[in-house]
Amino acid sequence: MTGHAPPAVRPVVTGLGVLSAVGHGLDALAEATAHGKAAFGPVTRFDVSRRRTTRAALLAEPVALADAVLDVTAQACRQAGLTAADGAEMPVLLALHSDLRTREVTAAVAAGAGAALGVRGVTRVYTGACVAAGTAVADAAALVAVGRHTRVLVAAGHLVEPGVFGAFDAGRALARDGELRPFSAGRTGTLLGDAAAAVVVEAGPAAERRGAPVLARLAGWGRAGDAHHVCRPEPNGDGAARAVEAALARAGADPTEVGYVNANGTGSPLADLAEARALRRVFGAHADRLPTSSSKSVHGHALEASALLELAVTIAALRDGLLPVNAGWLGPDPDVGLDLVLDGPRAARPRYALSLNSAFGGANTALLVAAG
């Protein structure tokens, strides 16, 4: 774990906005994930009568993707107490699915955020599948840590739509029994979910000068790829392990100081096993007593928005001292062997918590968070 010095400037989160199938705002998300209240139901937004799987975690009311992203960015900037002057110099990093509407959604977000928040537009768009938002947060933290920017807004959104749903279903990636069961015996795949989320990443000293709330500290971040296969994970979780090692090294943290992992945990038989092996490689015997869960078991897999949504869950867990439940559990998989949070929220005040994400193609991001 060399070559990653602790940041010269401490990046912190001063604002957070979230919208998911469990409700509007962080409190709704924290309540549902802490108690394992899964949000999956029948897909009614489009025809799924010819699909193997017919369930997902959908918003209660339909909303356009750009409107959902603008909603959460407004939440985050309001909580951070930003003025239009603050927003004028703030880069905006946006994570979206890459399709024919990406430009359209980006332009709508840029126009809306410019009018409401004073920002000059979207600086960069990330389309790196399920690590898109995690990559954006890592870039934001790096930009702040080296003094390039005082604050950066990161936003992401994903709505379940027929094209992606059909592709995942045809590829047999969706759970046949309609439940997402991370790390469990009998798991059969993932389920998709709607989400939008946004965070303001800011230099710690600047936040202190403004008297802004510090929700959490981004202590470390890491990225790694294994390029093993277009969709299958590297069996031993090599890329994920290296991403975690980089995050720990950047924070100057020992693995034993990590007290919770919000795992990628998609419910895939192969991916969950590879992730468990990665955690075992990094944490060794500490993995036997390292509380772990995947909040996807409650809010679904939000693809490009998943890392930001799960960062919000992790920040809420640190805030509330309640570690989220790994829902959908049927029984132990002897090859996994993790300390899963199962029967109810576990009370804990860890020094560090880790949010881990992986994507097709072997991309991995790790975000190490400390309480504010």
C-alpha positions, -999 to +999 in steps of 0.1 A: +000+000+000+025+026-012+025+056-035-007+072-021+002+100+003-025+114+026-042+145+011-027+179+018-062+194+021-089+174+038-119+168+015-153+168+034-189+164+024-209+195+033-241+188+014-260+156+004-292+151-016-309+118-024-340+104-041-347+067-043-374+041-043-376+043-005-385+080-006-372+115-007-342+126+013-314+109+033-336+102+064-359+079+043-330+061+028-313+057+062-344+043+078-351+018+051-315+005+048-309+003+085-340-019+090-338-038+057-371-026+043-367-036+007-384-014-019-389-040-047-422-044-065-437-051-099-425-031-128-455-011-142-436+016-161-432-006-192-442-041-204-423-069-187-447-097-194-421-115-216-392-110-192-378-137-168-378-111-140-406-085-135-395-066-103-374-036-096-372-007-070-391+022-086-399+057-075-434+061-062-441+089-087-427+091-123-401+119-128-379+129-156-342+120-150-330+156-154-356+168-128-345+141-104-309+151-107-318+188-102-339+179-072-309+162-054-284+189-064-307+215-049-309+195-017-272+191-015-264+228-022-291+239+003-277+218+030-242+230+023-254+266+026-240+276-008-247+310-024-248+317-061-214+332-057-201+299-042-217+280-071-202+302-099-167+287-094-179+251-086-172+223-111-201+199-117-193+162-122-223+142-135-226+104-137-252+091-162-259+061-184-244+065-219-272+065-245-287+087-271-303+110-245-271+117-225-264+150-242-301+160-237-301+152-200-267+168-195-279+201-212-311+201-191-292+196-158-266+223-168-293+248-176-313+241-145-283+241-122-270+273-138-303+291-132-309+278-097-273+275-083-252+298-103-230+271-117-215+276-152-225+242-166-215+205-163-178+202-163-175+165-170-199+135-176-190+100-163-205+070-181-183+043-166-212+020-157-216+010-121-184+029-109-193+061-127-203+080-096-176+065-075-150+077-101-166+111-100-164+113-062-127+102-063-119+129-089-138+155-068-118+146-037-086+147-056-094+181-071-101+195-036-072+177-019-046+193-042-061+227-040-074+229-076-109+238-064-125+248-031-156+227-037-170+203-063-206+192-069-210+155-079-244+143-091-257+111-106-290+096-117-305+064-131-341+055-138-351+019-147-360+019-184-369-009-208-337-010-228-313-016-199-338-038-181-342-060-212-304-063-216-299-073-180-328-098-182-316-113-215-281-116-200-296-135-170-282-109-146-315-103-128-327-123-099-350-151-110-369-151-077-374-113-076-353-107-045-318-093-043-299-115-018-262-103-015-237-129-003-266-153+006-269-190-003-295-192-031-288-158-046-296-156-083-288-121-094-294-084-090-325-061-093-324-026-107-335+005-089-343+042-095-320+068-078-305+102-080-280+115-056-257+145-052-229+156-028-209+188-023-172+179-017-154+208-001-120+216+014-122+212+052-107+246+060-132+264+036-161+246+052-149+256+087-146+292+076-181+292+063-195+274+093-208+248+069-220+214+083-195+186+079-214+154+072-184+132+067-147+133+057-135+116+025-104+101+041-093+080+012-102+068-023-089+043-047-095+030-082-082-001-100-091-022-130-084-059-137-097-061-173-104-098-167-136-101-188-162-079-203-188-089-176-174-116-154-154-106-123-118-116-117-124-146-095-101-135-066-113-098-067-079-085-076-091-051-088-114-045-059-087-054-034-062-030-050-088-002-050-094-007-012-056-009-006-052+024-024-080+041-004-065+028+029-030+040+019-042+074+009-059+078+043-029+065+062-053+040+078-047+005+090-072-021+078-082-029+114-095+007+118-123+000+093-155-008+111-181-012+084-181-021+047-210-011+024-202-038-002-209-038-039-229-069-032-251-072-064-265-106-056-245-122-084-232-157-075-198-150-091-194-113-083-203-116-046-178-144-042-150-124-059-158-095-036-157-116-005-123-129-016-111-093-022-122-083+013-105-113+028-072-105+010-072-069+023-085-074+058-073-109+066-086-122+100-102-088+106-128-097+080-142-122+105-154-093+127-158-066+101-195-058+097-205-059+061-237-054+041-250-044+007-276-018+007-285-027-028-306-054-011-330-026-001-328+001-028-317-019-058-288-015-082-289+021-095-260+014-120-243+048-127-258+063-096-252+034-073-218+045-058-232+079-049-264+064-034-244+039-014-220+067-002-251+084+011-261+052+029-226+049+044-226+085+056-260+080+072-247+049+090-218+069+105-242+097+114-268+075+131-245+048+145-266+021+129-251-003+103-275-013+075-290-047+072-280-071+045-316-079+034-329-109+014-309-134+034-317-171+031-287-187+047-249-188+047-227-194+017-197-212+031-174-198+005-183-162+015-176-162+052-182-125+060-196-109+092-229-099+076-253-075+093-285-097+092-313-096+118-315-058+124-294-027+124-262-031+143-252-002+167-217+009+161-195+040+158-167+030+135-137+052+129-138+045+092-164+030+068-158+017+033-181+020+003-170-004-025-183-006-061-174-026-091-185-025-128-185-046-159-151-046-175-133-050-142-134-014-130-135-008-092-138+021-068-133+024-030-143+054-009-131+054+027-153+077+048-148+090+084-175+107+105-174+145+103 
